[in-house]
Amino acid sequence: MDTTALVDWYSAHARDLPWRQPGTTAWGVLVSEIMLQQTPVARVEPAWLDWMARWPKPSDLAAASPADVLRAWGKLGYPRRAVRLRAAAVVISLSHNDIVPSDVDTLLSLPGIGAYTARAVAAFGYGRRCPVVDTNVRRVVARAVHGAGDSGPASTNRDLADVDALLPADEPTAARVSIALMELGAMICTARSPRCADCPVYAACAWQHAGRPAYAGPAKPVQRYAGTDRQVRGLLLDVLRDTPEPVLKARLDVVWADAGQRDRCLDSLLVDGLVEQTRDGRFALPGDH
């Protein structure tokens, strides 16, 4: 793959996202990566701007109440991410002088930080040579390098080795290649309608040379939302986010007709620490009573 052409394309065509601006701290990068997990960029951008204005350093977030954090998280979905991000901020502020660590192993030791996020922060927050693999990158590599229509089941070791082989030795350039690969998959080498004519690595793409064969691997699961526990949990949290006072269970019962599913979801929110029950039996966000 011609990584020079790839980086040139990225420099000219990359989306103008706030967490990519010069001067963005590694904390800003970490916040963006947590928010972007399974959430579209269009929804993340305003939330990230508000979040960073309110909590520009890990210690700022660490000092916030869980209830305030969950309210600020709003409709981004998967609210456990917000609670875990706050937990990571507490550790960063107390154990790392309020500075997000720069090496992958230390990042992995933080609450709620997985392999992808740790590598993304090292690469995009600190310019390290560190292979970063998400669904978009896997698809680009599958097509451009292996000539497949799309990526098959994930294989951490294989996927990291594939991307590592594409990265130049120079750390800042390697980090630039990493983000360019991701952007290429998000904007050009998309799953359903790839814009091959606009691709900077078209000439050497193994998929093009193979005649663009269709993906023949295992069917990929399609996530549904309507009627799932995730939807019910979100509806319950909406009620609590919209009021500063604990509420009676009757206020929660009206959000979903299936009492068994509703109660199961409320119980799971209590177990996850996203909801608390007061002594008088009402329900609230953590710290809201």
C-alpha positions as CSV (number, residue, x, y, z in Angstrom):
1,M,0.0,0.0,0.0
2,D,1.3,3.5,-0.9
3,T,1.1,5.1,2.6
4,T,2.5,8.3,1.3
5,A,-0.4,8.8,-1.1
6,L,-2.7,7.8,1.8
7,V,-1.3,10.4,4.1
8,D,-1.5,13.0,1.4
9,W,-5.1,12.2,0.8
10,Y,-5.9,12.4,4.5
11,S,-4.2,15.8,4.8
12,A,-6.3,17.1,2.0
13,H,-9.7,15.4,2.7
14,A,-9.9,14.5,6.4
15,R,-13.0,15.6,8.2
16,D,-12.6,18.7,10.3
17,L,-13.4,17.2,13.7
18,P,-12.7,19.1,16.9
19,W,-10.7,16.4,18.6
20,R,-8.3,16.4,15.6
21,Q,-7.4,20.1,16.0
22,P,-3.9,21.1,17.0
23,G,-3.5,21.5,20.7
24,T,-6.1,18.8,21.6
25,T,-4.8,17.0,24.7
26,A,-4.6,13.3,25.1
27,W,-7.5,13.7,27.5
28,G,-9.5,15.2,24.7
29,V,-8.6,12.3,22.5
30,L,-9.5,9.8,25.2
31,V,-12.9,11.4,25.7
32,S,-13.6,11.3,21.9
33,E,-12.6,7.7,21.6
34,I,-14.9,6.6,24.5
35,M,-17.8,8.6,23.0
36,L,-17.3,7.3,19.5
37,Q,-17.6,3.7,20.5
38,Q,-20.8,2.6,18.7
39,T,-22.0,6.2,18.4
40,P,-22.1,8.2,15.1
41,V,-19.7,11.2,14.8
42,A,-22.6,13.6,14.3
43,R,-24.0,12.8,17.7
44,V,-20.6,12.8,19.4
45,E,-19.3,16.2,18.1
46,P,-21.6,18.5,20.1
47,A,-21.4,16.3,23.2
48,W,-17.6,16.3,23.0
49,L,-17.5,20.1,22.8
50,D,-19.8,20.5,25.7
51,W,-17.9,17.9,27.8
52,M,-14.5,19.4,27.2
53,A,-15.7,22.9,28.0
54,R,-17.1,21.6,31.2
55,W,-14.3,19.2,32.2
56,P,-11.1,20.1,30.3
57,K,-8.9,18.0,32.6
58,P,-9.3,14.5,34.1
59,S,-9.4,16.1,37.6
60,D,-12.4,18.2,36.6
61,L,-14.4,15.1,35.6
62,A,-13.2,13.2,38.7
63,A,-14.7,16.0,40.9
64,A,-18.1,15.8,39.2
65,S,-20.9,13.7,40.6
66,P,-21.9,10.5,38.7
67,A,-25.4,12.1,38.3
68,D,-23.9,15.2,36.5
69,V,-21.8,12.9,34.3
70,L,-24.7,10.8,33.3
71,R,-26.8,13.9,32.5
72,A,-24.0,15.3,30.4
73,W,-23.7,12.0,28.6
74,G,-27.3,12.4,27.5
75,K,-28.4,10.4,24.5
76,L,-25.0,9.0,23.5
77,G,-26.0,5.5,24.5
78,Y,-24.2,2.8,26.5
79,P,-24.1,5.1,29.6
80,R,-21.7,2.7,31.4
81,R,-19.0,4.3,29.2
82,A,-19.6,7.6,31.1
83,V,-19.2,6.0,34.5
84,R,-16.1,4.2,33.5
85,L,-14.6,7.4,31.9
86,R,-15.1,9.1,35.2
87,A,-13.5,6.2,37.0
88,A,-10.5,6.5,34.7
89,A,-10.4,10.2,35.3
90,V,-10.1,9.6,39.1
91,V,-7.1,7.3,38.6
92,I,-5.5,9.7,36.1
93,S,-5.9,12.6,38.4
94,L,-4.7,10.8,41.5
95,S,-2.0,8.5,40.1
96,H,-0.7,10.2,36.9
97,N,-0.5,13.9,37.9
98,D,-3.7,14.6,35.9
99,I,-2.0,13.6,32.6
100,V,-3.3,10.7,30.5
101,P,-0.6,8.1,30.2
102,S,1.2,7.7,26.9
103,D,2.0,4.0,26.8
104,V,-0.4,1.2,26.0
105,D,0.2,-0.9,29.0
106,T,-0.4,1.9,31.5
107,L,-3.5,3.0,29.6
108,L,-4.8,-0.6,29.7
109,S,-4.5,-0.5,33.5
110,L,-7.1,2.4,33.7
111,P,-10.7,1.5,34.5
112,G,-12.8,0.8,31.3
113,I,-9.9,1.2,28.9
114,G,-9.7,-1.6,26.4
115,A,-7.1,-2.6,23.8
116,Y,-8.5,-0.5,21.0
117,T,-8.9,2.7,23.1
118,A,-5.4,2.4,24.6
119,R,-3.8,2.1,21.2
120,A,-5.9,4.9,19.8
121,V,-4.9,7.3,22.6
122,A,-1.2,6.4,22.2
123,A,-1.3,6.9,18.5
124,F,-3.7,9.9,18.2
125,G,-3.0,11.6,21.5
126,Y,0.8,11.1,21.5
127,G,1.8,10.3,18.0
128,R,3.2,6.9,18.8
129,R,3.8,4.1,16.3
130,C,1.0,1.8,17.4
131,P,-1.3,-0.2,15.2
132,V,-4.9,0.8,15.8
133,V,-7.5,-1.5,14.4
134,D,-11.3,-0.9,14.2
135,T,-13.9,-2.2,11.8
136,N,-13.0,0.4,9.2
137,V,-9.3,-0.4,9.3
138,R,-10.0,-4.1,9.1
139,R,-12.1,-3.6,6.0
140,V,-9.4,-1.5,4.2
141,V,-6.8,-4.1,4.9
142,A,-9.0,-6.9,3.8
143,R,-9.6,-5.3,0.5
144,A,-6.4,-3.4,-0.3
145,V,-3.9,-6.0,1.1
146,H,-5.8,-9.3,0.9
147,G,-8.2,-8.8,-2.0
148,A,-11.2,-9.8,0.0
149,G,-14.6,-8.1,-0.3
150,D,-14.7,-7.4,3.5
151,S,-13.0,-8.5,6.7
152,G,-14.0,-11.8,8.2
153,P,-14.1,-12.6,11.9
154,A,-11.8,-10.5,14.0
155,S,-8.4,-12.0,15.0
156,T,-6.5,-9.6,17.3
157,N,-3.0,-10.9,16.6
158,R,-3.5,-11.2,12.8
159,D,-5.2,-7.8,12.6
160,L,-2.6,-6.0,14.6
161,A,0.2,-7.7,12.5
162,D,-1.5,-6.7,9.3
163,V,-1.6,-3.0,10.3
164,D,1.8,-3.0,11.9
165,A,3.3,-4.2,8.6
166,L,1.9,-1.1,6.9
167,L,3.3,1.5,9.4
168,P,6.5,3.2,8.7
169,A,9.2,3.3,11.3
170,D,8.9,7.0,12.0
171,E,6.5,7.4,14.9
172,P,4.7,10.6,13.9
173,T,4.3,9.4,10.3
174,A,3.1,6.0,11.5
175,A,0.4,7.7,13.7
176,R,-0.7,9.7,10.7
177,V,-1.0,6.5,8.6
178,S,-3.1,5.0,11.4
179,I,-5.6,7.8,11.4
180,A,-5.6,7.9,7.6
181,L,-6.4,4.2,7.4
182,M,-9.4,4.7,9.7
183,E,-10.6,7.8,7.8
184,L,-10.3,5.9,4.5
185,G,-12.5,3.1,5.7
186,A,-15.1,5.5,7.2
187,M,-15.3,7.8,4.2
188,I,-14.2,6.0,1.0
189,C,-13.8,2.3,1.5
190,T,-17.2,1.9,3.1
191,A,-19.0,-1.5,3.5
192,R,-21.9,-1.0,1.2
193,S,-20.9,1.7,-1.4
194,P,-17.2,2.1,-1.7
195,R,-16.1,5.2,-3.6
196,C,-13.2,3.4,-5.4
197,A,-12.7,6.2,-7.9
198,D,-11.7,8.5,-5.1
199,C,-9.4,6.1,-3.3
200,P,-5.8,7.2,-3.0
201,V,-4.6,3.5,-3.0
202,Y,-6.8,2.4,-5.9
203,A,-3.9,1.5,-8.2
204,A,-2.4,-1.0,-5.9
205,C,-5.6,-2.3,-4.3
206,A,-5.6,-6.1,-4.3
207,W,-9.4,-6.2,-4.3
208,Q,-9.5,-4.2,-7.5
209,H,-6.9,-6.4,-9.1
210,A,-9.0,-9.5,-8.1
211,G,-12.1,-8.1,-9.8
212,R,-13.8,-6.8,-6.6
213,P,-15.1,-10.2,-5.4
214,A,-18.1,-10.1,-3.1
215,Y,-17.6,-10.9,0.5
216,A,-18.2,-14.6,1.0
217,G,-17.5,-15.0,4.7
218,P,-19.9,-15.5,7.7
219,A,-22.9,-13.2,7.9
220,K,-22.3,-10.3,10.3
221,P,-24.8,-9.9,13.1
222,V,-27.1,-6.9,12.7
223,Q,-27.8,-5.0,15.9
224,R,-31.4,-4.1,16.5
225,Y,-32.5,-1.5,19.0
226,A,-36.3,-1.4,19.2
227,G,-37.7,-3.5,21.9
228,T,-34.4,-4.5,23.4
229,D,-33.3,-4.1,27.0
230,R,-30.9,-1.4,25.8
231,Q,-33.9,0.7,24.7
232,V,-35.8,0.1,28.0
233,R,-32.7,1.0,30.1
234,G,-32.4,4.2,28.1
235,L,-36.1,5.1,28.7
236,L,-35.7,4.6,32.4
237,L,-32.6,6.7,32.6
238,D,-34.3,9.5,30.6
239,V,-36.8,9.8,33.4
240,L,-34.1,10.2,36.0
241,R,-32.0,12.6,33.9
242,D,-34.9,14.9,33.5
243,T,-35.5,15.4,37.2
244,P,-33.2,16.4,40.1
245,E,-35.2,14.6,42.7
246,P,-35.6,10.9,43.3
247,V,-38.8,9.5,41.7
248,L,-41.3,6.9,42.8
249,K,-41.3,3.6,40.9
250,A,-44.7,4.5,39.4
251,R,-42.9,7.2,37.4
252,L,-40.7,4.5,35.9
253,D,-43.4,2.0,35.3
254,V,-45.1,4.1,32.7
255,V,-42.2,4.1,30.3
256,W,-42.6,0.4,29.2
257,A,-45.6,-1.9,29.2
258,D,-43.8,-5.2,29.8
259,A,-43.4,-5.2,33.5
260,G,-41.0,-8.2,33.5
261,Q,-38.6,-6.6,31.1
262,R,-39.0,-3.2,32.7
263,D,-38.1,-4.5,36.2
264,R,-35.3,-6.6,34.8
265,C,-33.8,-3.6,33.2
266,L,-34.2,-1.4,36.3
267,D,-32.5,-4.1,38.3
268,S,-29.6,-4.2,35.8
269,L,-29.2,-0.4,36.1
270,L,-29.0,-0.8,39.9
271,V,-26.4,-3.5,39.6
272,D,-24.4,-1.4,37.1
273,G,-24.4,1.5,39.5
274,L,-26.2,3.7,37.0
275,V,-29.2,4.0,39.3
276,E,-29.6,4.1,43.1
277,Q,-32.5,3.4,45.4
278,T,-33.2,5.6,48.3
279,R,-34.1,4.4,51.8
280,D,-37.7,5.3,51.1
281,G,-37.8,3.2,48.0
282,R,-37.5,5.9,45.3
283,F,-35.0,5.9,42.5
284,A,-32.4,8.4,41.4
285,L,-29.1,8.8,39.5
286,P,-26.0,8.1,41.6
287,G,-25.5,10.9,44.1
288,D,-28.8,12.6,43.3
289,H,-30.3,12.1,46.8
